[in-house]
Amino acid sequence: MTDPRSLPSVVLVTGTGTDVGKTVATAALAALVRGRGSTVAVVKPTQTGLVEGEPGDVDEVRRLVGDDLAVHELLRLRDPLSPEAAARREGVALPPVAVHAKRIGELAGASDVTLVEGAGGLFVRMDSRGGTLADLGTALRYKGISCGVVLVASAGLGVLSTAALTAEALAARSIPLLGVVVGSWPAEPGLAETENLHDLPRVTGAPLWGRIPEGAGALTAPEFTAAAPGWFDIT
């Protein structure tokens, strides 16, 4: 599947770790999908590390793509931890994955593509029962909602094993890994970055969809949406 107009209803955006550029990559995918004539919404099930009134990841996606983008943040927590750990510190219970799947399924009915940005990697706990983004994908597919994953990878050393394990875990759950995006591609890549660009498709079995350049998040919305198609190798 290489045509962004033929994406599944829900695309889960996960990473090989934290701070790999998932939010900017999510915004770039949203801009690409909208530019190809499809409607798109962005969901962040749980945002951590924020106090009331501060902008979160979905606010950043809307800033980059446009104020008219449909964005949804289901829950916000203060401590910069995994959702499960942050909720435990605040003494609150996170909704189970099944509840997230129901909400996301309802939102998906209003857009051609719904991008769901997870927290960290595929197995970060997103509910108080230990449910993960992988479990969310399984729950969505169980409900009959077409779903796939885009993996946002870091550019440098240490990424290949995590990427390979993510791909294996998704295959075991029959959840397609649609593509890999390098989330922060340096202007002057070194040997590790160049080799990883070659090896990521090999170890994941998924195509390289694109490279988001370092600093892309500092662009204005018109600059960002104009540049986004050039960052991807999908047509």
Secondary structure, DSSP 8 states (H G I E B T S, - for coil): ---GGG--SEEEEEESSSSSSHHHHHHHHHHHHHHTT--EEEEES-B-S--TTS--HHHHHHHHH-TTSEEEE--B-SSSS-HHHHHHHHT-----HHHHHHHHHHHHTTSSEEEEE-SSSTTSB-STT--BHHHHHHHHHHTT--EEEEEEE-SSTT-HHHHHHHHHHHHHTT--EEEEEEEEE-SS--HHHHHHHHHHHHHHSS-EEEEEETTGGGS-HHHHHHHGGGGB---
